[in-house]
Amino acid sequence: MTIRRLTYGDVRLGELLPWDVCGDNGALLVRKGYVPTSDSQLDSLVARGFIDDPDYRDPAAAMAEPPSVVRLLNHALTELQPLLQRIAAGGVAVQAELEQVAALVRQAVDIHPEVAAACILHNQQAASYPVRHCIDTAVVALVVARAIKREPAEQQSMLLAALTMNVGMLQLQDERGLLTEAERALVRAHPERGVALLRQAGVQDETWLDCVLAHHENEDGSGYPRGLAGDAIPCPAKLIALADRYCARVSTRPYRKPMLPNAALRDILLEARHALDAQLGAVLIRELGIYPIGTYVRLLNGEVGVVARKGLNSTTPYVHSFIGPRGAKLDVFLQRDTRADMSAIRDVLSAEQVDATFRMDQVWGRAALP
């Protein structure tokens, strides 16, 4: 039952009441179908009456519900784009606004990290790649940083660094073809240029600046711009590097198709032998799972679904099937535990191999409302 007070908006003179009206003690005042015929009757009903309205949502309860993660991240995307453009153009005094964007990302991960991760695969049309990639990288880096219990202040600096890591080559990221020699030189110089632009914009957080400078350094010293190796690379910069590589691989670009998420993680595992921190790479895979949230899969029973949440281990997530074994879209999505023999994952599919679409909120509920 959803009991609420009767209001003047619910009842009019000469019209049937669609509910029974009770007093505050539950005693019946008038039955459904009663027709008030005078102002005094209206006033009496509104002053004393309560109704059972199953469609009613208490405004206070509605305000207390967490906001949609998709909306939070889309808001972050909208806010970040002009900020990056201002920094790239030599603008100043943007740190407070960037901190607000970081707060949106942090809130999204607080509310529902799995929806935040799913947005990397299923919200790619929300903004241009250069801006979206920074938000995606921030989400993944934050998930891993929390898993290894990095200090909150360091997490904040890392988030801000992820959001601004490529401000030194903003225009180049939209290039559709092979880069020229001059453009490749600009790419290699973008960490240092980014730091210079951020200092010009008033940023004084050295952890933030060090992460921007070092996010393309490699464990074996083969990275750039300074050829740092091992422990000389700040840990939050290593987290950004991991997240950067994963998110770049699974994103659609004008000149190439995205990698399958599990293949992208396999590549990172291979890179962890020399370019990436192996321990952090293992944490990334543990947190995202062998089949990251949002991955399309075909099950042994022939159903096609999407990985909705992590399971008891990284190889057996929960899947929501939305295509039946005969290829027809299901009216009701079916939750499958992939530990069960016939619900085990047979293979991973690309978006092009899936013949039906779905809304994110059909899988993840209110946290994924557009």
VENSULSUL-V284656 format. One record per residue. N is the residue number from 1. RES is the residue in one letter. SS is DSSP state (a for helix, b for strand, c for the rest). PHI is phi as a letter, one per 20 degrees, with the letter a starting at -180 (none if undefined). NEAR is the number of other C-alpha atoms within 8 Angstrom. Layout:
# VENSULSUL-V284656
n:res:ss:phi:near
N:RES:SS:PHI:NEAR
N:RES:SS:PHI:NEAR
This chain:
# VENSULSUL-V284656
n:res:ss:phi:near
1:M:c:none:5
2:T:c:c:8
3:I:b:e:8
4:R:b:b:9
5:R:b:f:8
6:L:c:f:10
7:T:c:c:7
8:Y:c:f:8
9:G:c:f:5
10:D:c:e:6
11:V:c:c:9
12:R:c:c:9
13:L:c:g:10
14:G:c:m:7
15:E:c:d:8
16:L:b:f:9
17:L:c:f:10
18:P:c:e:6
19:W:c:c:9
20:D:c:f:13
21:V:b:d:13
22:C:b:d:14
23:G:c:e:11
24:D:c:f:8
25:N:c:e:5
26:G:c:n:6
27:A:c:f:7
28:L:b:f:9
29:L:b:e:9
30:V:b:b:8
31:R:c:e:9
32:K:c:g:10
33:G:c:n:9
34:Y:c:f:8
35:V:b:d:9
36:P:c:f:11
37:T:c:c:7
38:S:c:b:7
39:D:a:f:7
40:S:a:f:6
41:Q:a:f:9
42:L:a:g:13
43:D:a:g:8
44:S:a:f:9
45:L:a:f:10
46:V:a:f:11
47:A:a:f:6
48:R:a:d:9
49:G:c:e:14
50:F:b:c:12
51:I:b:c:12
52:D:b:e:10
53:D:c:d:9
54:P:c:f:6
55:D:c:e:5
56:Y:c:f:7
57:R:c:c:6
58:D:c:g:6
59:P:a:g:6
60:A:a:f:6
61:A:a:f:8
62:A:a:f:8
63:M:a:f:7
64:A:a:f:6
65:E:c:f:6
66:P:c:f:7
67:P:c:f:7
68:S:c:f:12
69:V:a:f:15
70:V:a:f:14
71:R:a:f:11
72:L:a:f:13
73:L:a:f:13
74:N:a:f:9
75:H:a:f:9
76:A:a:f:13
77:L:a:f:13
78:T:a:f:9
79:E:a:f:9
80:L:a:f:12
81:Q:a:g:9
82:P:a:f:8
83:L:a:f:11
84:L:a:f:11
85:Q:a:f:10
86:R:a:f:10
87:I:a:f:14
88:A:a:f:11
89:A:c:e:6
90:G:c:n:9
91:G:c:f:10
92:V:c:c:9
93:A:c:l:7
94:V:c:d:11
95:Q:a:f:9
96:A:a:f:7
97:E:a:f:8
98:L:a:f:11
99:E:a:f:9
100:Q:a:f:8
101:V:a:f:11
102:A:a:g:13
103:A:a:f:8
104:L:a:f:12
105:V:a:f:14
106:R:a:f:10
107:Q:a:f:9
108:A:a:f:15
109:V:a:f:14
110:D:a:f:7
111:I:a:f:9
112:H:a:a:10
113:P:a:g:10
114:E:a:f:10
115:V:a:f:13
116:A:a:g:14
117:A:a:f:14
118:A:a:f:11
119:C:a:f:12
120:I:a:f:11
121:L:a:e:11
122:H:a:d:8
123:N:c:c:8
124:Q:c:f:12
125:Q:c:e:5
126:A:c:f:8
127:A:c:a:9
128:S:c:f:7
129:Y:a:g:10
130:P:a:g:10
131:V:a:f:11
132:R:a:f:12
133:H:a:f:11
134:C:a:f:13
135:I:a:f:14
136:D:a:g:13
137:T:a:f:14
138:A:a:f:15
139:V:a:f:13
140:V:a:f:10
141:A:a:f:14
142:L:a:f:13
143:V:a:g:11
144:V:a:f:13
145:A:a:f:12
146:R:a:f:8
147:A:a:f:9
148:I:c:d:7
149:K:c:l:6
150:R:c:f:9
151:E:c:f:6
152:P:a:g:6
153:A:a:f:6
154:E:a:f:10
155:Q:a:g:12
156:Q:a:f:9
157:S:a:f:11
158:M:a:f:17
159:L:a:g:12
160:L:a:f:12
161:A:a:f:12
162:A:a:f:13
163:L:a:f:12
164:T:a:d:11
165:M:c:f:13
166:N:c:d:12
167:V:a:f:13
168:G:a:f:14
169:M:a:b:11
170:L:c:g:12
171:Q:a:f:6
172:L:a:f:8
173:Q:a:f:8
174:D:a:e:8
175:E:c:f:8
176:R:c:d:7
177:G:c:c:5
178:L:c:f:5
179:L:c:f:8
180:T:c:f:6
181:E:a:f:6
182:A:a:f:7
183:E:a:f:9
184:R:a:f:9
185:A:a:f:8
186:L:a:f:9
187:V:a:f:9
188:R:a:f:9
189:A:a:e:10
190:H:a:f:12
191:P:a:f:16
192:E:a:f:10
193:R:a:f:9
194:G:a:f:16
195:V:a:f:12
196:A:a:f:8
197:L:a:f:13
198:L:a:f:11
199:R:a:f:9
200:Q:a:f:10
201:A:c:e:13
202:G:c:o:10
203:V:c:f:9
204:Q:c:c:6
205:D:c:f:7
206:E:a:f:6
207:T:a:f:9
208:W:a:g:11
209:L:a:f:13
210:D:a:f:10
211:C:a:f:15
212:V:a:f:16
213:L:a:f:12
214:A:a:d:14
215:H:c:f:12
216:H:c:d:10
217:E:c:f:15
218:N:c:d:15
219:E:c:g:14
220:D:c:e:10
221:G:c:n:11
222:S:c:e:11
223:G:c:e:13
224:Y:c:b:11
225:P:c:e:12
226:R:c:d:6
227:G:c:m:10
228:L:c:f:15
229:A:c:c:12
230:G:a:l:10
231:D:a:f:6
232:A:a:f:6
233:I:c:e:12
234:P:c:g:10
235:C:a:g:7
236:P:a:f:11
237:A:a:f:14
238:K:a:f:13
239:L:a:f:12
240:I:a:f:15
241:A:a:f:11
242:L:a:f:13
243:A:a:f:13
244:D:a:g:10
245:R:a:f:9
246:Y:a:f:11
247:C:a:f:12
248:A:a:f:8
249:R:a:f:10
250:V:c:e:12
251:S:c:e:12
252:T:c:f:8
253:R:b:c:9
254:P:c:g:6
255:Y:c:d:6
256:R:b:b:6
257:K:c:e:8
258:P:c:f:9
259:M:c:f:9
260:L:c:f:11
261:P:a:g:11
262:N:a:f:10
263:A:a:f:8
264:A:a:f:12
265:L:a:f:11
266:R:a:f:8
267:D:a:g:8
268:I:a:f:13
269:L:a:f:11
270:L:a:f:7
271:E:a:f:9
272:A:c:f:11
273:R:c:f:9
274:H:c:b:9
275:A:c:e:12
276:L:c:d:14
277:D:c:f:12
278:A:a:f:9
279:Q:a:f:6
280:L:a:f:10
281:G:a:f:13
282:A:a:f:9
283:V:a:f:11
284:L:a:g:10
285:I:a:f:11
286:R:a:f:9
287:E:a:f:10
288:L:a:e:11
289:G:c:n:13
290:I:c:g:10
291:Y:c:d:12
292:P:c:g:11
293:I:c:g:15
294:G:c:n:12
295:T:c:f:13
296:Y:b:e:13
297:V:b:c:13
298:R:b:d:13
299:L:b:e:14
300:L:c:f:11
301:N:c:e:7
302:G:c:n:9
303:E:c:f:14
304:V:b:d:14
305:G:b:b:13
306:V:b:c:13
307:V:b:f:16
308:A:b:d:13
309:R:b:a:9
310:K:c:f:13
311:G:c:e:10
312:L:c:f:6
313:N:c:b:8
314:S:c:f:14
315:T:c:d:8
316:T:c:c:12
317:P:c:f:17
318:Y:b:e:13
319:V:b:c:13
320:H:b:d:13
321:S:b:e:14
322:F:b:c:14
323:I:b:c:13
324:G:c:f:12
325:P:c:g:9
326:R:c:e:7
327:G:c:n:7
328:A:c:e:7
329:K:b:f:8
330:L:b:e:9
331:D:b:f:5
332:V:b:c:5
333:F:b:f:10
334:L:b:d:7
335:Q:b:e:8
336:R:b:c:9
337:D:b:e:12
338:T:c:f:13
339:R:c:f:8
340:A:c:f:7
341:D:a:g:7
342:M:a:f:8
343:S:a:d:12
344:A:c:f:12
345:I:b:f:10
346:R:b:e:8
347:D:b:b:7
348:V:b:e:11
349:L:b:d:12
350:S:c:e:8
351:A:a:g:6
352:E:a:f:6
353:Q:a:e:6
354:V:c:d:10
355:D:c:e:5
356:A:c:c:6
357:T:c:d:5
358:F:c:b:5
359:R:c:e:6
360:M:a:g:11
361:D:a:f:11
362:Q:a:f:8
363:V:a:d:9
364:W:a:d:10
365:G:a:m:9
366:R:a:f:7
367:A:a:f:14
368:A:a:d:13
369:L:c:f:11
370:P:c:f:7
